[in-house]
Amino acid sequence: MKKLIFIQHALDRMKERLITEDLVIATLNNPDNTDCRNEKRKIAQRLIQGKLLRIIYEENDDFIIVVSAYCTSKVSKYIRGYE
């Protein structure tokens, strides 16, 4: 895996939301779904205990920058066909 860089906003949100670096790494390595609507930013998504963990990141040839992370119970809003 590429080198990970966590911006301060991501670290603050992860701490506030009790999301560990291990969960972020696991989601980036093995997402259930990746949203690539934006050319610059991507969102790795993974279902965990009925909630959707979303990792917002930017990627280049050498590293991945984690911008933010959050969990949501609105799974069907972000993954089509989930009910």
PAVO-906849 format. One line per 10 residues: their letters; for each residue y, z, x of N, C-alpha, C. Coordinates in steps of 0.05 Angstrom, whole numbers, plus 5000, padded with zeros to 4 digits. Layout:
BEGIN
A	Y/Z/X/Y/Z/X/Y/Z/X; ...
***
This chain:
BEGIN
MKKLIFIQHA	4976/5000/5017/5000/5000/5000/5025/5000/5018; 5046/4988/5007/5071/4987/5021/5084/5015/5023; 5102/5018/5042/5116/5044/5045/5132/5049/5020; 5132/5074/5010/5147/5082/4986/5172/5096/4994; 5194/5089/4981/5219/5103/4984/5228/5113/4957; 5233/5139/4954/5242/5150/4929/5272/5155/4931; 5288/5143/4914/5316/5149/4914/5320/5176/4902; 5343/5189/4907/5348/5216/4898/5346/5218/4868; 5355/5199/4853/5353/5199/4824/5324/5202/4815; 5307/5186/4828/5278/5188/4821/5267/5215/4827
LDRMKERLIT	5273/5226/4850/5263/5253/4857/5273/5274/4838; 5298/5272/4830/5310/5291/4811/5296/5289/4784; 5292/5265/4774/5279/5261/4748/5250/5270/4749; 5236/5264/4771/5208/5272/4774/5206/5302/4773; 5223/5316/4787/5223/5345/4787/5228/5356/4760; 5249/5346/4747/5257/5354/4720/5235/5350/4700; 5219/5328/4703/5199/5320/4684/5171/5327/4692; 5168/5342/4714/5143/5351/4725/5123/5328/4731; 5134/5306/4742/5118/5283/4750/5114/5284/4780; 5090/5285/4789/5084/5288/4818/5085/5261/4832
EDLVIATLNN	5088/5262/4858/5087/5237/4874/5059/5225/4872; 5038/5242/4870/5011/5231/4867/5008/5215/4842; 5020/5224/4820/5019/5208/4795/5034/5182/4797; 5057/5182/4811/5072/5158/4816/5056/5138/4832; 5044/5148/4854/5028/5131/4871/5004/5119/4856; 4990/5136/4841/4967/5127/4825/4975/5105/4805; 4998/5109/4793/5008/5090/4773/5016/5063/4787; 5028/5065/4809/5036/5041/4824/5011/5026/4835; 4991/5041/4844/4967/5029/4855/4949/5017/4833; 4949/5029/4810/4930/5021/4789/4943/5023/4761
PDNTDCRNEK	4964/5007/4756/4977/5009/4729/4959/4997/4707; 4963/5008/4683/4950/4996/4660/4964/4971/4652; 4990/4970/4659/5007/4948/4651/5031/4947/4669; 5041/4924/4675/5066/4921/4690/5085/4903/4675; 5109/4914/4671/5130/4899/4657/5149/4886/4678; 5151/4860/4678/5167/4846/4698/5188/4829/4685; 5200/4839/4664/5221/4823/4650/5245/4818/4667; 5252/4837/4684/5275/4835/4702/5265/4826/4729; 5279/4806/4741/5271/4796/4767/5273/4816/4789; 5292/4834/4787/5296/4854/4808/5279/4879/4804
RKIAQRLIQG	5277/4889/4780/5263/4914/4775/5237/4909/4759; 5217/4925/4766/5192/4924/4752/5186/4952/4741; 5167/4953/4722/5159/4978/4710/5129/4979/4710; 5118/4998/4725/5089/5003/4724/5084/5024/4703; 5064/5019/4686/5058/5037/4663/5029/5045/4664; 5025/5071/4657/4998/5081/4656/4995/5102/4634; 4974/5100/4618/4969/5120/4597/4957/5145/4609; 4969/5168/4604/4958/5193/4613/4960/5213/4591; 4937/5222/4582/4934/5241/4560/4951/5234/4536; 4949/5209/4527/4963/5200/4503/4992/5193/4506
KLLRIIYEEN	5003/5197/4530/5031/5190/4536/5032/5168/4557; 5054/5153/4556/5057/5131/4575/5075/5139/4598; 5065/5139/4622/5081/5144/4646/5092/5117/4654; 5119/5116/4658/5132/5092/4666/5147/5096/4692; 5141/5080/4712/5153/5081/4738/5170/5057/4742; 5196/5061/4745/5215/5038/4749/5218/5035/4779; 5214/5011/4789/5215/5007/4818/5225/4979/4825; 5233/4976/4850/5241/4951/4862/5222/4946/4886; 5216/4921/4891/5196/4916/4912/5206/4893/4930; 5202/4895/4956/5206/4873/4974/5182/4870/4992
DDFIIVVSAY	5184/4854/5013/5161/4849/5030/5151/4873/5044; 5168/4893/5050/5161/4915/5067/5157/4942/5052; 5171/4946/5030/5169/4972/5017/5175/4970/4987; 5169/4993/4974/5174/4996/4945/5194/5019/4942; 5215/5014/4927/5236/5034/4922/5231/5045/4893; 5225/5070/4891/5221/5083/4864/5248/5091/4854; 5256/5080/4831/5283/5084/4820/5283/5107/4800; 5262/5109/4784/5260/5130/4764/5232/5132/4753; 5226/5154/4739/5200/5158/4727/5203/5176/4703; 5188/5168/4682/5188/5185/4658/5163/5180/4641
CTSKVSKYIR	5157/5199/4624/5135/5197/4605/5147/5194/4577; 5133/5179/4560/5142/5176/4533/5118/5176/4514; 5122/5186/4490/5101/5185/4470/5103/5160/4453; 5124/5144/4458/5128/5119/4443/5113/5096/4456; 5087/5099/4458/5070/5080/4472/5071/5052/4460; 5070/5050/4434/5069/5024/4421/5096/5009/4424; 5117/5023/4430/5143/5010/4436/5142/4994/4461; 5126/5003/4480/5125/4990/4507/5100/4974/4512; 5079/4979/4498/5054/4964/4501/5046/4952/4475; 5048/4926/4473/5041/4912/4448/5011/4916/4442
GYE	5006/4919/4417/4978/4921/4408/4966/4949/4410; 4981/4968/4422/4971/4996/4423/4978/5010/4397; 4958/5024/4386/4964/5039/4361/4949/5065/4363
***
